[in-house]
């Protein structure tokens, strides 16, 4: 049965816990030429040579708190309004000549961050329209106009990243409500790309495959589009996405993990709360998210670093402000069912095995990653992220994403063979930083060359594989007493690394945020 649901105060508590940190990000010095900038490494510490524009989007969540009367500690809404005004002006100053914003390096022309900040400012305008003079609203829209112009013509070519496309589509739909037919067509085109690439299993594409954590982020933007521009096609797509996501909810309150394409474990709850008024499965997922946040079973808002703070802060504020719903028809999530069943999802490489006392997820595409939970909530889960070895003084693992891993299915067993690929773990050096800055000032001014570099970077840090002549045969025997047997196959002399917790074999900045299971005895 479902656990008793926490109310939305779980969001409010987290929001208030990080609010001092949020407000401290902004340069509030009235005589500073960076007033309103929210990247302290740039304006305060002066350790970097460009401002990451992502935290400018915090204006969205702050606007929701003003409108809902949820500012704590007798904070004056008018002072927050002035902070918002300064932040939007700063975002405008950060725009390049083509209207783009940056996240990672100068002249990056980030499609994602430009879309995110444009969307958040447009939401801020819509929320605060009753509270501000028309001249200010017009000025704020004028700040967004260059960003929209960039989104109208730029494309993200290094990968299909559905949550990025959803952000841009939501921003363009909001902008089009002012009468821009071209923006509406562009929004529909981007939405079409997302829906075209939705798997028959329900998930939206994130680089190589399905990632439940980022699926929840994209869902929040798609829910906004659905609420303002409803269609049966989008409703069906959202329902299918939710049906997939529910399998990533675990008995111990955790969510997602190494079996996802981007290894994420967080939940952006806005989509669940917004869609709960119309889709019953969203009700169950909203209740799960609240419980998991309350118990810190997932990475919560206060676990986020500065780069992901803004989108998560806004998601919590949106979840807090979403229309209320009645959960009398709450459905059971897969792990809450007591019957015995097994479900194979070959396009995501996932197999889920459920019984009265256990719940297991296995990824064949990632070398046989095993997440095995006992429902007694007393037994520590088995989280086996694969095999790691040292060979030729380098670390190799079976976790590299590969749709072609040979799989043999037996009545009570799953056998997976996986190659060993080198762990991707690179940090910046003074030399690479000099090269990157040199390219930023020269070649990256030419958009096709910039996109080529991004594709190369994705292959180097995320999707690329350097393998050796060594494989692992993993035999998984299903059931409450699940067993995992590994056998190394190949001529190379390799030493297995003993592991006591899951590992990550690729670069993914949004993975690895702390949750209680990381340190629970």
Helices and strands as residue ranges (DSSP letters): H 9-24, H 40-43, G 54-58, H 59-68, H 77-94, H 111-128, G 129-131, H 134-153, H 162-176, H 181-196, H 212-228, H 232-245, G 246-248, H 270-275, H 280-294, G 301-303, H 306-321, G 334-336, E 341-345, E 350-354, E 358-363, E 369-374, E 382-384, E 388-391, E 394-397, E 407-409, E 413-422, H 430-441, G 443-445, H 447-458, I 459-463, E 467-477, E 483-489, E 495-496, G 516-518
